[in-house]
Amino acid sequence: MTLLSSALPSRALRSALVAGALAATLAVGTTAPAAADTANTSFSAAGITSQYHVYDAGVDRSKAVGVVFYFDGDGQYYAQRPTTTMLRTMAARAAARNMVLVVPVAPANRSWTANSEAVGDWFRALAAKVMADQRADATRVHLAGYSGGAEFIATEALSDRAGWIRGGGATLIGGGGVYWGGLESAPDAALRATDPTWYVGSEDGYGATQPANWSAFEAAGKGAAAYRAAGFALADRVVLPGLHHTNYDLPDLVGDDLDRLHRGTAPGTVAPSTEDAVDGWPVAGAIGARWRALGGTSWARPVSAEHASAHGSVYQRFTGTDGRDKAIYWSRSTGARVVDYGGAIGQRFGHGGYAEAFGVPAGDEQRAAGGASQVFDAAGRRTRILWSAGTGARAVKEFGAIGRAWAGLGAERGLGYPTTDEYATAGGVAQQFTGGRIEWRAGGGTTVVRR
C-alpha cells in the first residue's frame, strides 16, 4: 500500500451531498431486485467516476438482506479481476449469511489512500445507491478491506459520516491505521456498537511491503486503539502468527467474521468470562477446557479470541511454547481438536483453505506407519491429510471413490502414502500413491494401476 499522497482529510462535512445521496434510501420501490451478479458498473459522484461489482447470487430476497463492501488493496488486483476465485469465494461466504457482496473499484490511481476525502464522498453516495437498490437492512452492513482498503475503512469509510450503518462490523486486514488521533466524525451509539476487528500478521511489520517505512502491524494497533478510544468497545486487533503482508486468506478472514457477527455464537459454546482472560484474550468453554487439559500456558498462549468457522465450528489461535502456531477447533460433532499450523499437516490444511475446504478436525494429529495423519470432517465428507518424510503432506478424500478404494486396499499400510492430491485425467480423476495409482473413470468406476 502507499501512504496518503495528498493532505490529510479535512474535517469539513459535505452534508448536502451526503444527505441528498442517503435520502435515496427512502425512495425504495416495492419490487426486490433479481439475483444476478453484475461487474464493472459505472458510477459517478463527487466529481469522480469509477466502477463497482455486485455479487448477489444465492441471496434470499424473502428475508432481510445485508451488504458486505470489500475494498481491495492498492493496485486493485482483485477489484480489477471480478471473476477471480477469491472474490467468488468471498461472495459465497457472504451469500451464506444472506448478504450481497459489493466491490467498489478505487479511482484511476488505483489507490484508496490518495485523495481519500473526495473518494470517501464518492463511496458514501455509492453506498446510498446500493442500499436502496438492494433494499438492504442497515443493521446488517459489513465493511471489509485489505492493506490500502483497510486504511480507507479506518480513515474514511467508518470514520467519517458513517451514521448510515446501524449495525454490523468491519474486517480490516493488513492495515487500518488512524494517524491523527481520532475519527473524522463523532460516531453515534449504533455505530459504536458495531464490531470492527483488525487482523494483522506477526511478520507484517516494517519492510514487509511498500513503502518500507510503513508497518501494517503498527497501523493495526493504532487503528484499533483509536476506535476503542472513540467508544467502539468491541474494537480489537488479532495477531496472526507467522503471516506477512501477502499470505492472508482474505475470504476466510472476512467469511469467519460474517459467520461470527451475522449468525451468532455457534450452538453449545460457552461465552467467555473476564476471569478466563490470558494475555488479554478470553479462553473459555470447550476450547478453554481443552487448552487447560493440554497444559494451559505451559502448552501455548492465546493470540486471538474465538471466531466462527465453517461447518458449525469455532476456533481460537495460539502460539505454542515450542514456537509453532496452533489452533483449537470445536464443533458439536467433533469436540475440541488441535491443528498444528506449524507442522506439515497443519500447513497443508491452511494452504488448502482451512475448515471451509477440508472440514473441522475430527481428531488430533496421529502417528501412523512411517508418518502421521489427521482426519477432517465437512458435514460427513471426511478428508485425511497424511504426511511422510518421502511424500510430504497430501490429502485423500475418504468420501470419494478413490479414497474408498485406497482404504479397501489397506490405506497407507496397503497401497502406501499419497504422493499427489487427486488430479484430473482425460477420463476422470486419479491419485498417485507410493504403491501405485488409483483412477476413477466416468461411467467405469475405479481402477488400480500398480507400478
Wavefront OBJ file of the C-alpha trace (Angstrom):
o trace
v 0.000 0.000 0.000
v 1.018 3.612 -0.219
v 0.618 6.357 2.309
v -1.584 9.363 1.701
v -0.156 11.343 -1.184
v -2.452 14.294 -0.515
v -3.048 16.345 2.592
v -4.795 14.633 5.488
v -8.599 14.739 5.109
v -10.240 17.901 6.366
v -12.976 17.727 8.963
v -15.379 19.828 6.898
v -18.560 17.850 6.248
v -20.154 17.929 2.829
v -23.553 17.443 4.426
v -25.714 18.453 1.496
v -24.138 15.930 -0.860
v -24.335 13.068 1.608
v -27.844 13.926 2.812
v -29.089 14.001 -0.744
v -27.464 10.678 -1.563
v -28.688 8.951 1.572
v -32.189 10.265 1.014
v -32.334 7.906 -1.930
v -32.780 5.059 0.559
v -36.235 6.453 1.362
v -37.404 6.156 -2.238
v -37.250 2.383 -2.458
v -39.625 0.601 -4.767
v -41.711 -2.402 -3.765
v -40.070 -4.843 -6.157
v -36.900 -6.514 -4.933
v -34.050 -6.732 -7.442
v -33.371 -10.052 -9.129
v -30.313 -12.029 -8.069
v -27.831 -11.614 -10.888
v -24.146 -10.786 -10.440
v -23.015 -7.681 -12.325
v -19.496 -6.356 -12.892
v -17.888 -3.075 -13.916
v -20.976 -0.938 -13.399
v -20.004 2.726 -13.722
v -20.958 5.212 -11.003
v -20.264 8.952 -10.735
v -20.432 11.221 -7.690
v -18.376 13.994 -6.060
v -16.593 14.619 -9.371
v -15.295 11.030 -9.500
v -16.273 8.200 -11.821
v -15.324 4.626 -11.096
v -16.832 1.144 -11.213
v -18.226 -1.425 -8.816
v -19.136 -5.125 -8.899
v -22.175 -6.733 -7.275
v -22.366 -10.422 -6.298
v -25.848 -11.418 -5.168
v -26.317 -14.967 -6.436
v -27.756 -17.171 -3.709
v -29.325 -14.327 -1.731
v -32.872 -14.979 -0.493
v -34.892 -11.822 -1.175
v -37.755 -13.006 1.027
v -35.538 -12.396 4.052
v -33.592 -9.388 5.313
v -30.617 -8.741 3.041
v -27.298 -7.431 4.284
v -24.397 -5.907 2.361
v -20.642 -6.513 2.508
v -18.480 -3.782 0.965
v -14.985 -5.079 0.151
v -12.167 -2.594 -0.527
v -9.204 -4.224 -2.257
v -5.603 -3.201 -1.638
v -3.521 -0.721 -3.589
v -3.081 -1.836 -7.174
v -6.617 -3.273 -7.034
v -5.522 -6.732 -8.224
v -8.775 -8.492 -7.351
v -11.040 -5.485 -7.883
v -9.816 -5.335 -11.479
v -10.487 -9.076 -11.923
v -14.100 -9.595 -10.814
v -14.256 -13.291 -11.785
v -11.348 -14.428 -9.604
v -11.814 -17.342 -7.229
v -11.007 -15.090 -4.282
v -13.955 -12.776 -4.915
v -16.248 -15.658 -5.841
v -15.345 -17.405 -2.580
v -15.895 -14.240 -0.558
v -19.258 -13.760 -2.311
v -20.289 -17.314 -1.407
v -19.383 -16.718 2.238
v -21.454 -13.509 2.166
v -24.403 -15.243 0.497
v -24.332 -17.912 3.218
v -25.221 -15.107 5.627
v -27.783 -13.704 3.113
v -25.561 -10.743 2.317
v -24.703 -9.192 -1.052
v -21.008 -8.591 -1.772
v -20.209 -5.218 -3.364
v -16.666 -4.476 -4.553
v -16.035 -0.797 -5.377
v -13.055 -0.148 -7.641
v -10.725 2.619 -6.473
v -10.497 5.530 -8.943
v -7.934 5.806 -11.734
v -4.916 5.983 -9.396
v -5.888 2.516 -8.112
v -5.367 3.571 -4.511
v -7.913 4.242 -1.767
v -5.442 6.352 0.196
v -4.923 9.152 -2.346
v -7.468 11.984 -2.330
v -9.366 9.961 0.266
v -11.797 12.724 1.291
v -13.279 13.078 -2.214
v -13.157 9.309 -2.717
v -14.984 8.971 0.595
v -17.785 11.184 -0.715
v -17.941 9.031 -3.855
v -18.214 5.866 -1.754
v -20.893 7.252 0.566
v -23.004 8.161 -2.457
v -22.420 4.684 -3.898
v -23.345 3.083 -0.568
v -26.622 5.023 -0.522
v -27.435 3.801 -4.026
v -26.536 0.184 -3.232
v -28.523 0.164 -0.003
v -31.560 1.483 -1.881
v -31.145 -0.780 -4.913
v -30.714 -3.875 -2.758
v -33.384 -2.878 -0.238
v -30.729 -3.695 2.313
v -31.077 -3.823 6.080
v -28.906 -1.044 7.538
v -28.355 -3.154 10.678
v -26.556 -5.782 8.560
v -23.682 -3.837 6.990
v -20.105 -5.091 6.923
v -17.020 -3.230 5.705
v -14.013 -5.353 4.730
v -10.667 -4.272 3.331
v -7.095 -5.342 2.759
v -3.980 -3.132 3.039
v -4.868 0.187 1.383
v -8.529 -0.837 1.544
v -8.221 -1.353 5.297
v -6.620 2.084 5.554
v -9.592 3.595 3.712
v -12.061 1.960 6.102
v -10.216 3.174 9.193
v -9.604 6.728 7.987
v -12.720 7.393 5.907
v -15.495 4.828 5.346
v -16.032 4.022 9.034
v -14.514 7.239 10.361
v -16.462 9.941 8.549
v -20.262 10.296 8.300
v -20.877 6.580 8.794
v -24.195 7.007 10.573
v -25.928 5.173 7.719
v -24.514 1.987 9.289
v -26.909 0.909 12.049
v -25.329 -2.449 12.900
v -22.726 -4.989 11.789
v -18.962 -4.772 11.800
v -15.737 -4.458 9.858
v -12.815 -6.698 8.934
v -9.565 -4.763 8.415
v -6.698 -6.937 7.162
v -3.041 -5.927 6.933
v -3.506 -2.262 7.790
v -6.154 0.128 9.028
v -4.255 2.845 10.847
v -5.554 6.078 12.339
v -2.744 8.629 12.282
v -4.167 11.917 13.534
v -5.546 10.754 16.864
v -9.264 10.434 16.276
v -12.164 9.792 13.939
v -13.360 12.305 11.362
v -16.942 12.445 12.685
v -18.360 11.688 16.105
v -19.934 8.191 15.995
v -23.425 7.692 17.394
v -24.402 4.859 19.750
v -25.460 2.450 16.989
v -22.170 2.874 15.140
v -20.127 2.495 18.322
v -21.914 -0.800 18.983
v -20.591 -2.345 15.748
v -17.669 -4.755 15.860
v -14.529 -3.767 13.894
v -11.605 -6.209 14.036
v -8.068 -5.596 12.786
v -6.245 -8.740 11.564
v -2.500 -8.467 11.041
v 0.325 -10.951 10.624
v 3.086 -11.079 13.204
v 5.587 -10.667 10.338
v 3.728 -7.798 8.647
v 5.922 -5.019 10.003
v 8.406 -2.558 8.584
v 9.866 -3.747 5.287
v 7.122 -6.304 4.641
v 5.584 -4.127 1.907
v 5.985 -0.781 0.161
v 6.807 1.741 1.404
v 9.326 0.031 3.691
v 8.839 2.685 6.379
v 5.166 1.679 6.875
v 4.173 -1.146 9.203
v 0.796 -2.853 8.895
v 1.363 -4.314 12.358
v 1.773 -0.862 13.864
v -1.083 0.578 11.786
v -3.486 -2.093 13.023
v -2.552 -1.319 16.613
v -3.085 2.402 16.115
v -6.406 1.845 14.373
v -7.853 -0.487 16.994
v -6.695 1.825 19.800
v -8.228 4.909 18.166
v -11.586 3.210 17.703
v -11.627 1.903 21.261
v -10.893 5.445 22.446
v -13.820 6.667 20.324
v -16.183 4.311 22.155
v -16.104 1.184 19.945
v -15.990 -1.258 22.870
v -15.693 -4.296 20.577
v -12.762 -2.978 18.519
v -9.724 -5.228 18.791
v -6.556 -6.315 16.994
v -5.950 -10.002 16.259
v -2.349 -11.003 15.553
v -1.985 -13.932 13.140
v 1.278 -15.750 13.901
v 3.729 -16.217 11.054
v 1.797 -14.284 8.409
v 3.312 -11.435 6.397
v 1.707 -8.969 4.012
v 0.951 -11.277 1.092
v -0.280 -14.553 2.580
v -3.559 -13.620 4.241
v -6.570 -15.818 3.460
v -8.868 -12.903 2.628
v -12.174 -14.737 2.056
v -11.618 -16.908 5.137
v -10.975 -13.958 7.440
v -13.931 -11.983 6.076
v -16.188 -15.042 5.963
v -15.383 -16.045 9.525
v -16.258 -12.558 10.732
v -19.542 -12.668 8.822
v -20.356 -16.010 10.435
v -19.477 -14.685 13.869
v -21.408 -11.428 13.590
v -24.376 -12.355 11.432
v -25.161 -15.869 12.649
v -24.276 -15.568 16.330
v -22.243 -17.835 18.565
v -22.212 -21.452 17.441
v -24.594 -23.710 19.440
v -23.046 -25.226 22.518
v -20.217 -22.760 23.001
v -19.800 -21.004 26.315
v -19.495 -17.247 26.476
v -16.038 -16.306 27.761
v -15.697 -14.511 31.075
v -13.139 -11.955 32.150
v -11.737 -14.412 34.701
v -10.623 -16.642 31.809
v -8.583 -13.939 30.040
v -4.929 -14.719 29.295
v -2.755 -12.007 27.751
v -5.998 -10.114 27.157
v -7.668 -12.988 25.259
v -10.571 -14.921 26.825
v -10.013 -18.703 26.847
v -13.248 -20.391 27.872
v -15.841 -23.026 27.050
v -14.883 -26.311 25.415
v -11.819 -24.737 23.799
v -10.668 -23.391 27.143
v -11.168 -26.793 28.776
v -9.065 -28.484 26.090
v -6.378 -25.795 26.352
v -6.135 -26.322 30.125
v -6.020 -30.111 29.664
v -3.061 -29.668 27.303
v -1.199 -27.681 29.936
v -2.545 -24.141 29.554
v 0.223 -21.563 29.196
v 2.845 -24.290 29.511
v 1.497 -25.622 26.174
v 0.569 -22.418 24.324
v -0.605 -18.842 24.845
v -3.691 -17.406 23.091
v -3.182 -14.793 20.365
v -6.829 -14.301 19.323
v -10.369 -14.550 20.580
v -12.704 -17.344 19.463
v -14.000 -16.921 15.920
v -16.665 -18.761 13.973
v -15.505 -21.046 11.180
v -17.087 -23.386 8.656
v -19.413 -26.312 9.316
v -20.737 -25.021 12.615
v -17.340 -24.739 14.252
v -15.395 -22.134 16.189
v -11.641 -21.859 16.605
v -9.022 -19.974 18.591
v -5.371 -19.392 17.686
v -2.397 -19.954 19.979
v 1.397 -19.720 19.889
v 2.987 -22.800 21.404
v 5.889 -22.806 23.804
v 7.632 -24.763 21.029
v 7.330 -21.629 18.864
v 4.765 -23.177 16.488
v 1.413 -21.670 15.536
v -1.618 -23.724 16.587
v -5.394 -23.598 16.783
v -8.061 -25.429 18.723
v -11.258 -26.065 16.756
v -14.580 -27.052 18.297
v -17.843 -28.296 16.836
v -20.724 -30.178 18.417
v -19.917 -33.366 16.479
v -16.111 -33.371 16.872
v -15.415 -31.754 20.224
v -12.271 -29.653 20.705
v -9.351 -30.712 18.496
v -5.905 -29.263 17.808
v -4.434 -28.283 14.439
v -0.678 -27.646 14.481
v -0.306 -24.894 11.869
v 3.457 -25.123 12.237
v 3.537 -28.746 11.097
v 3.309 -30.114 7.574
v -0.277 -31.340 8.011
v -1.413 -28.035 9.515
v 0.289 -26.103 6.727
v -1.460 -28.235 4.094
v -4.756 -27.629 5.899
v -4.160 -23.878 5.861
v -2.853 -23.595 2.312
v -5.750 -25.698 1.012
v -8.446 -23.472 2.509
v -8.754 -24.355 6.224
v -12.075 -25.744 7.518
v -14.013 -24.244 4.610
v -12.228 -26.633 2.248
v -11.386 -29.682 4.379
v -13.845 -29.539 7.257
v -13.347 -29.478 11.020
v -10.622 -31.651 12.588
v -12.376 -34.823 13.737
v -9.368 -35.869 15.803
v -5.915 -34.677 16.717
v -2.909 -35.485 14.552
v -1.970 -39.154 14.910
v 1.227 -41.031 14.259
v 0.831 -43.632 11.531
v 3.084 -46.261 9.993
v 6.014 -44.249 8.661
v 4.371 -40.864 9.093
v 1.361 -39.044 10.524
v -2.228 -38.224 9.589
v -5.242 -36.183 10.675
v -8.899 -36.547 9.719
v -11.157 -33.586 8.888
v -14.941 -33.707 8.623
v -17.104 -31.468 6.413
v -20.681 -32.457 7.282
v -19.930 -36.155 6.859
v -17.468 -35.767 3.964
v -14.156 -36.815 5.506
v -10.703 -35.961 4.212
v -7.497 -37.359 5.648
v -4.258 -35.404 5.322
v -1.247 -37.703 5.541
v 2.441 -36.897 5.841
v 5.600 -38.932 5.436
v 9.186 -37.813 5.006
v 9.247 -39.080 1.438
v 5.911 -37.702 0.220
v 5.178 -34.533 2.175
v 1.604 -33.738 3.192
v -1.149 -34.851 0.811
v -4.928 -35.170 1.124
v -7.054 -38.259 0.494
v -10.795 -37.723 0.093
v -12.087 -40.663 2.093
v -15.648 -39.907 0.970
v -14.767 -40.305 -2.725
v -14.359 -43.352 -4.932
v -10.561 -43.125 -4.914
v -10.434 -42.717 -1.144
v -12.751 -45.685 -0.616
v -10.700 -47.868 -2.959
v -7.471 -46.844 -1.184
v -8.991 -47.690 2.220
v -10.168 -51.061 0.887
v -6.596 -51.840 -0.135
v -5.314 -51.210 3.382
v -4.801 -47.434 3.256
v -1.199 -46.363 3.966
v -0.292 -49.886 5.085
v -1.537 -51.221 1.756
v -1.085 -49.019 -1.304
v 1.013 -46.581 0.711
v 1.083 -42.827 1.238
v -0.319 -40.406 -1.365
v 2.370 -38.736 -3.418
v -0.108 -36.349 -5.085
v -3.539 -34.972 -4.392
v -6.325 -36.008 -6.754
v -5.785 -34.634 -10.269
v -7.837 -34.561 -13.459
v -7.262 -37.056 -16.268
v -8.762 -37.339 -19.727
v -11.443 -39.730 -18.479
v -11.899 -38.700 -14.864
v -9.553 -38.233 -11.908
v -6.587 -40.093 -10.460
v -4.253 -40.087 -7.480
v -0.727 -41.428 -7.083
v 0.423 -43.432 -4.049
v 3.794 -44.888 -3.159
v 2.486 -48.324 -4.157
v 0.539 -47.432 -7.282
v -2.114 -45.240 -8.839
v -5.897 -45.255 -8.457
v -8.012 -43.920 -11.299
v -11.677 -43.070 -11.380
v -13.246 -43.055 -14.814
v -16.637 -41.566 -15.576
v -19.016 -44.444 -16.178
v -16.341 -47.025 -15.454
v -15.710 -46.904 -11.713
v -12.286 -47.164 -10.138
v -9.179 -48.899 -11.423
v -5.962 -49.563 -9.533
v -2.888 -49.165 -11.713
v 0.082 -50.620 -9.896
v 3.664 -49.570 -10.599
l 1 2 3 4 5 6 7 8 9 10 11 12 13 14 15 16 17 18 19 20 21 22 23 24 25 26 27 28 29 30 31 32 33 34 35 36 37 38 39 40 41 42 43 44 45 46 47 48 49 50 51 52 53 54 55 56 57 58 59 60 61 62 63 64 65 66 67 68 69 70 71 72 73 74 75 76 77 78 79 80 81 82 83 84 85 86 87 88 89 90 91 92 93 94 95 96 97 98 99 100 101 102 103 104 105 106 107 108 109 110 111 112 113 114 115 116 117 118 119 120 121 122 123 124 125 126 127 128 129 130 131 132 133 134 135 136 137 138 139 140 141 142 143 144 145 146 147 148 149 150 151 152 153 154 155 156 157 158 159 160 161 162 163 164 165 166 167 168 169 170 171 172 173 174 175 176 177 178 179 180 181 182 183 184 185 186 187 188 189 190 191 192 193 194 195 196 197 198 199 200 201 202 203 204 205 206 207 208 209 210 211 212 213 214 215 216 217 218 219 220 221 222 223 224 225 226 227 228 229 230 231 232 233 234 235 236 237 238 239 240 241 242 243 244 245 246 247 248 249 250 251 252 253 254 255 256 257 258 259 260 261 262 263 264 265 266 267 268 269 270 271 272 273 274 275 276 277 278 279 280 281 282 283 284 285 286 287 288 289 290 291 292 293 294 295 296 297 298 299 300 301 302 303 304 305 306 307 308 309 310 311 312 313 314 315 316 317 318 319 320 321 322 323 324 325 326 327 328 329 330 331 332 333 334 335 336 337 338 339 340 341 342 343 344 345 346 347 348 349 350 351 352 353 354 355 356 357 358 359 360 361 362 363 364 365 366 367 368 369 370 371 372 373 374 375 376 377 378 379 380 381 382 383 384 385 386 387 388 389 390 391 392 393 394 395 396 397 398 399 400 401 402 403 404 405 406 407 408 409 410 411 412 413 414 415 416 417 418 419 420 421 422 423 424 425 426 427 428 429 430 431 432 433 434 435 436 437 438 439 440 441 442 443 444 445 446 447 448 449 450 451
